[in-house]
Amino acid sequence: MDEALMAKAFGSFFAIMNPFVNLPIFLSLTAGFTVTQQRSLATKIALFSAIMCAVILIAGQQIINFFGVSVDEFRVAGGIVLGHIAWTMLNGANNASHHGTEEEKSQMTDLSGLAFYPITFPMIVGPGTIATIIIYAGHAQSESGLIPIGIVIATVLLMLFLVLFFASFFGKVLTATMRVIMTRLMGMILLAIAVEMVFAGVTALLPGLA
């Protein structure tokens, strides 16, 4: 994978799994928790997210092939999903498919349960993340070609872990205005990436349009 594609992949994963965008949600879900509990939760979230991403990275291609779906078809569908998430970010709204509904989140109080749902899935490794992993994995020509994508995902997950682990500190430093600005900026970047995914997929499926 060339450097340009790796940079685009990093931008995609950082936008969709943005630690600072997810931080306010993490803080709201852990209101009343001790710092120790928050850090324990952050560790479990990072572990669960890494496992899910690794499974999707390795087996995602086989899964969509099993259902008779091509990478280009999935690229179009994934781009639309990302576009929808990006649009909600631009409008300052939460996407239920990506963050879970308010009712679902309110029912989760157990620490281990909360770590997986709704924080790991679907907040961090949701439909948008899954689609992005499979799409970029489709660029790999061999199993060794998955390594750069794995490194990019691991880097973003490490950043996510550090932000959530020190959530009590970042929660004080990151103002509401900064969170809004970052959410809008990441939404715009993600929307641009989604448009490129849809265009690339449609062009591959309908070469006459190129």
N, C-alpha and C positions, 0 to 999 in steps of 0.2 A: 504494500500500500504506500502510495507516494505521500509526501509531506502535506500537500494541499488537501488531499482527501482526509488525512488524519486530523488536520486542523478543522475541517468542516465537521468531522465526526465528533471532535471534542466540543465544538460549538453546539451541535445538536444535543449531545448528552447533558452538557452543562445547562442548557436552556430547559430541557424537559425535567431534569432531576435537580434543578437549581437549589443548592443548600439554603441560600438566604431567602428564597421564596417559600420554601417548606418550613423554615424556622418558626415563623409566627404560628403556623398550624401546630407544629410540634409543641410549642410553648402553651398554646391554648388547651391541647389535649393532656398536657402534663401539669396543668395548674394544680397546685397543692402538693405536688410531688417534691421530695427532697432532692438535693443536688445528686446524691448517691443514686437514687432511683432513676433520675434523668439520665445519668451516665451509663447505668446498667441497661436502660432502654436503648440508648444510642448504640451501644455495642451490639445488642441483639438485632437492631434494625440493620446495621452495617453487615452483619453476618448473614441474615436472611436475604438481604438485597443482593449480596455477592453470590449466594447460592442460586437464587432465581436467575440472575443475569448470566451466570456460567451455564446453567441448563439451557436457557434460551439460545445463547450464543452457539453452543455445541449441537443442540438438537432442534433448534427452531426451524432450520431449513427442511429437515426431514419431516417435521410435523406439518408444515404447509404443503409439502409434496404429497403427503399421505392423503390430504384432502383435495388433491388435484389443483392446487393453486400455485401459479408461477410467481417468481420473485417480482416481476414487473406488475402483475395484478395486485400483489400485496403492497408494492410500492405506491400504487395509486390509492388503495384503501388506507394505508398507513399515513400517507400524506394528508388525506382528508381528515383523519383522526387528529393528527398533529395540528392541522389548520384550525380545527374546532377548538382544541385546547388553547392554541395561541390566541384565538379571537376572544375567548373568555378572559385570558390574562390581560389583553389590551383593554378590555372593558371593566377590569377590576372585579370579575366574578369568579367563583369557584366552579369547576367542572365536576359534576357528581361522579362521572365515570373515572375520573382521575384522582379525586380526593375522597370519594365516598359521600353518601348523603349525610345530612346532619343527624338524622335518626340513627343511621348505622354507627356513626362515630360516638353518639351519646350512649350507646349500649355497651361500648367497650371500656371496661375498667380494669380488667386483669392485665398485669404488666407484660407477660409473655404474649397474651392474645393481642394486646394493643401494639406490640412491636411488629407483629405480622400484618394485622388488619386493624385499622385502615392505613397505617403508616407505610409499611413496606409495600403492601398491595392494597389499594391501587395508587396510593399517593406518590410513591417513588418509582416502583416498577409496575406502572399501569399500562393501559393499552398503547399509549404513545411511546413509552420506553420499549415495550416489547416489539412494536412495529419498527422502531428505529434500529434496534439490535439486529433483527432479522434482515432488514434492508441493507445495512452496512456489512453484515456477514455475507450477503450475496455477492459482494465485490471480491471476496477472497477466492483465489484460484485453487487453494489447497488448505489443508488443516493448519499448516504453519502460517497461512495468511490471516488466520483468526487472531494470532498473537497480538498484532498492533491494535486491533479493536479491543481485545481484552485489556491491554495496557491503558488505553484511553478510558474505558469503563472503570477500571480499578482506580485510576487517578481521580475521577469524578467522585467515586464512592469514598475514597480516602478524604477528600475535601468535605463531603457530606458528613462523614463520621466526626471529623474534627469540629465542624460547626455545631453539630448536635451535642457532641460531648461537652463542649464549652458553651452550651446554649444559654446558661444563666448570665455569662459575660456578654455574649453577642446580643442577647435580648435587651441589655441596657445600652449598648453602644449603637445598635442599628435603630434609628428613629423611624417613625411611621412614614415620613416623607421619603426616606431612603428606600424603604421597602416598596413603596408605590412606584418610585422611579425605576427600580431594578425589575419589578414585575412587568412594567410596561415595556422596558427595553428588551427583556428576554422574550416577551410575547412577540415583539416585532421581528426579532432574529429568528424565532421559531417559525413564525408565519412565512418568512422568506424561504427558509429551508423546506417547509411543507410545500410551498408552491413549486420549488425546484424538483421535489420528489414526484409530485403529481405530473408535472410536465415531462420528466424523464420517463416515467412509467407509461404515460399515454403515447409518447413518441415511439417507444419500443413496441407497444401493442399495436399501434396504428402508424406504421412507418410512412404511409402516404402523406401524413400531416407534416412530416419534417421538411 
